[in-house]
């Protein structure tokens, strides 16, 4: 077992645009499609999804 804590990273293997939704899905052990649907609803509903995605793209580091 690894003593290293689990870290949120953008996915290199499960990405459509920047790997943000894939990384969040891997971090929480859920299907990234669910995260993508939630982001789409945020974009269409309140418009905050675009801003949240762009901030996450800048803040979350990419996988090694």
N, C-alpha and C positions, 0 to 999 in steps of 0.2 A: 504494500500500500504506500501511496505517496503522501508525504506530510505537507506537500505544497497545496495551498488553498486553490480552489477553483476560481479561475479568472474569466471575466467576460472579454471575448475577443471577436472581431469580425471573422467570419468563416471564409476560407479560401476554397473549400470544396462544395459548399452549399450556398452559392450566391447567385443573385440575379443581377443586381446593380453593384452594390459595394460589400455585400456579405453581412450587413447589419442584422437583418431578420434571421438569417441562418445562424449567426452567432448567438443571438438572443434565444433562439429555439434550442440550440445545443446547450446553452448555459442552464436553461430551465428544464431540459429533457422533455420538450414538447415538439411537435411537428412545426417546422418553420412556416408552413403554409398557414397555420393558424395565426402566427404573428403577422404575416403578410396581409391576411384578411383584416385583422385589427387595424393595421396601418392604413389600409385602403379605406376602412370606415372612418378613421380619423381625418383622412384627407378629404373625403367627400362630405363628412358631417360638419366638422368645425374648421377644417383647413389647417389644424395644428400638426397633422401627420407629416407634412412636408418639412416644417421647421424641426420637428422632433427627429426625423430621419437625418436631416443635414447635420444637426448637432451631434447625433450619435455617430455619424460617419466621421466627423472630425475628432471626437473624444475617444471613441473605442479603438484601441490599437488592433492592427491586423495580426492574424495568426502567423506563427513562425513557419 
